[in-house]
Amino acid sequence: MAQKSKKKKHFWRFVPLSFSAAVFIAIVAGGYVVYTSVRDMPVFSQAAMQSGTETLIYDKDGNLITQLGTKYSVPVSLNKIPEQVKDAFLSIEDPHYYEHHGFSLRGIARAAWNDLDTGSLVEGGSTITQQLVKMSFLSPEKTIKRKIQEVIHTTYS
């Protein structure tokens, strides 16, 4: 009986050690992901932010058929856009635009939960600001690295 009690005590000493080791490994791995994301991050450029993005349409063989977008767009100053248009855009794209500082942890957490729930990357949780950063500086790939770069650019640019 004493042997069984000794094994039980030994097991409970191992649990906090295992938990601590797992937390340490998670912190080191997370730090490495953030480090590589920052190391490989493209340089901020005001000119790139203003350039806009074109839509490229390709055929089934990968040949460019046409470009749509900035070629035919006319820049308009923000004060010339009616408030109803601004409100409609924000209500659809980013209803909490005035409540966050360029990124929404709540939106990212919601998207991560939905991605885990479906087992695929179906949602990004990006704010309008993050979408602008993605289109101007980053690739459209759905990765944790790109998401970290979006958050850093929206926070410090």
Stockholm file with secondary structure:
# STOCKHOLM 1.0

chainA/1-157         MAQKSKKKKHFWRFVPLSFSAAVFIAIVAGGYVVYTSVRDMPVFSQAAMQSGTETLIYDKDGNLITQLGTKYSVPVSLNKIPEQVKDAFLSIEDPHYYEHHGFSLRGIARAAWNDLDTGSLVEGGSTITQQLVKMSFLSPEKTIKRKIQEVIHTTYS
#=GR chainA/1-157 SS CHHHHHHHHHHHHHHHHHHHHHHHHHHHHHHHHHHHHHHTCCCCCHHHHHHCCCEEEECTTSCEEEEESTTTCCCCCGGGSCHHHHHHHHHHHCTTGGGSSSCCHHHHHHHHHHHHHHTSCCCCCCCHHHHHHHHHHSCSCCCHHHHHHHHHHHHHC
#=GC SS_cons         CHHHHHHHHHHHHHHHHHHHHHHHHHHHHHHHHHHHHHHTCCCCCHHHHHHCCCEEEECTTSCEEEEESTTTCCCCCGGGSCHHHHHHHHHHHCTTGGGSSSCCHHHHHHHHHHHHHHTSCCCCCCCHHHHHHHHHHSCSCCCHHHHHHHHHHHHHC
//
